Amino acid sequence: MPNKNLQIIQIVGYRHSGKTTLIKKLLLKITNEFSLRVATLKHHGHGGEPDIVQGTDSYEHLQAGAQISGVQGEDRLHLKITGFRNIQLEQIIALYERFPIDLLLIEGYKHAPYPKIVLLNNDADEELLDLDNIIAVGGWKRPALNNDRYPTFSIDQFSADNYFFKQIINDVQRRTTHE
């Protein structure tokens, strides 16, 4: 049965803006201090395809024609999916909804309709502030925005004790325990 309580937060920005670094910091804080089960999804936006490790049985299965190859270990499941051109984000999220997770952190997919933390490298990146559903803005240095529409933060000085972060976690916890 799909998990309709799954909460989604996107981390968006251009290359080298700190998306992966911030997600790692969020994951460490969330998994160490809150009782939330978290998953991640990364959009491979640099062209080409993500790596699939050659020489493994799952690679051989894919080479032989399988579109989905899975490997289950004692406490880990790896899925590799190929041959699905133009698969939509909603279809991928529907797959994640099948698992018992509370929060999905998505790296990328800038134009998807979920709450977003936008990361800026420089003033030119401020065009990203035209995206919908922004909940906070950060960067390697704290962005100096000309408005007070969003909480801002520095990735290097990021603390999950930030007010906006506490609001996010409280909202996720409220929805997962009361819906």
C-alpha positions in Angstrom: 0.0 0.0 0.0 1.4 3.4 -0.9 2.7 5.6 1.9 0.7 8.8 1.4 2.3 10.4 4.4 5.7 10.5 2.7 7.1 14.1 3.0 9.3 15.4 0.3 11.9 18.2 0.4 14.0 19.2 -2.6 17.5 20.5 -2.5 18.2 22.4 -5.7 21.0 24.5 -7.1 23.5 24.5 -9.9 26.6 22.4 -10.0 29.0 22.8 -7.0 26.4 24.7 -5.0 26.6 22.3 -2.0 23.5 20.1 -2.6 25.2 16.8 -1.7 27.0 18.4 1.3 23.8 19.8 2.7 21.9 16.5 2.2 24.7 14.7 4.1 24.4 17.2 6.9 20.7 16.8 7.0 20.9 13.1 6.9 23.3 12.9 9.8 21.2 15.2 11.9 17.8 13.7 11.1 18.9 10.1 11.5 20.9 10.7 14.7 18.4 12.9 16.5 15.0 12.2 15.2 12.9 9.1 14.7 12.4 9.6 11.0 13.2 7.2 8.2 14.8 9.1 5.4 15.5 8.2 1.7 17.2 10.2 -1.0 16.9 10.5 -4.7 19.5 12.3 -6.9 18.8 13.6 -10.4 21.8 12.9 -12.6 21.7 16.2 -14.4 25.1 16.2 -16.0 24.2 14.3 -19.1 24.8 10.6 -19.7 23.8 7.8 -17.4 24.8 7.1 -13.8 27.4 4.4 -13.4 26.4 0.7 -13.1 29.2 -1.4 -11.7 30.5 -3.8 -14.3 31.4 -7.3 -13.4 28.6 -7.8 -10.9 25.8 -10.2 -11.4 23.2 -7.4 -11.5 25.2 -5.8 -14.3 25.3 -9.1 -16.2 21.5 -9.4 -15.8 21.0 -5.9 -17.2 23.3 -6.7 -20.1 21.3 -9.8 -20.8 18.1 -7.8 -21.1 16.6 -7.3 -17.7 15.1 -3.8 -17.2 15.2 -4.1 -13.4 17.9 -5.9 -11.5 17.8 -6.2 -7.8 20.3 -7.5 -5.2 19.2 -8.1 -1.7 21.6 -8.6 1.2 21.0 -9.0 4.9 19.9 -5.4 5.4 20.3 -3.8 2.0 18.5 -3.8 -1.3 20.1 -2.4 -4.5 17.8 -1.8 -7.5 19.1 -0.9 -10.9 16.6 0.1 -13.5 17.3 0.6 -17.2 15.4 1.0 -20.4 12.8 3.5 -19.1 13.2 6.5 -21.3 11.7 9.7 -19.9 10.5 8.1 -16.7 8.7 10.8 -14.7 9.6 11.9 -11.2 6.1 11.0 -10.0 6.7 7.4 -11.1 9.9 7.3 -9.2 8.2 8.8 -6.1 5.5 6.2 -6.4 8.2 3.5 -6.1 9.6 5.2 -2.9 6.1 5.4 -1.5 6.1 1.6 -1.3 8.8 1.6 1.3 8.3 2.6 5.0 10.0 6.0 4.9 8.9 9.3 6.4 11.0 11.8 4.4 12.4 11.8 0.9 15.2 14.3 0.2 15.4 14.9 -3.5 18.6 16.4 -5.0 17.7 18.3 -8.1 14.5 18.3 -10.3 14.4 22.1 -10.0 10.9 22.5 -11.5 9.1 19.8 -9.5 6.4 21.1 -7.2 7.8 20.2 -3.8 9.1 22.4 -1.0 12.6 23.5 -1.9 15.8 24.6 -0.3 17.6 26.6 -3.0 21.4 26.8 -2.9 23.2 29.7 -4.6 26.8 30.0 -5.8 26.7 33.6 -6.9 24.4 36.5 -7.8 23.7 35.0 -11.2 22.1 32.0 -9.6 19.5 34.2 -8.0 17.3 33.3 -11.0 16.5 30.1 -9.1 14.5 32.3 -6.7 11.8 32.3 -9.4 11.1 28.7 -8.6 8.0 27.7 -6.8 7.7 26.4 -3.2 11.0 27.8 -1.8 11.3 27.3 2.0 14.9 28.4 2.5 17.9 29.7 0.6 21.6 28.9 1.4 25.0 28.7 -0.1 28.6 28.3 0.7 28.3 31.7 2.2 25.1 33.1 3.5 23.2 34.7 0.6 22.7 38.4 1.0 19.2 38.7 -0.6 17.4 41.9 -1.2 14.3 40.6 0.5 13.2 38.8 3.6 11.0 36.2 1.8 13.1 33.2 2.9 15.3 32.1 5.8 19.0 32.1 4.7 22.0 30.1 5.9 25.6 29.2 5.1 26.2 25.5 4.4 29.5 25.7 6.3 27.8 27.1 9.3 24.6 25.1 8.8 23.1 23.9 12.0 20.0 21.7 12.1 19.0 23.9 15.1 18.1 26.6 12.6 14.5 27.8 13.1 13.5 26.9 9.5 15.0 23.4 9.9 13.2 22.8 13.1 9.9 23.8 11.4 10.5 21.4 8.6 11.2 18.5 11.0 8.3 19.3 13.2 6.0 19.4 10.2 7.3 16.0 8.9 6.9 14.5 12.4 3.4 15.9 12.8 2.3 14.6 9.4 3.8 11.1 9.9 2.3 10.6 13.3 -1.1 12.2 12.9 -2.2 11.3 9.4 
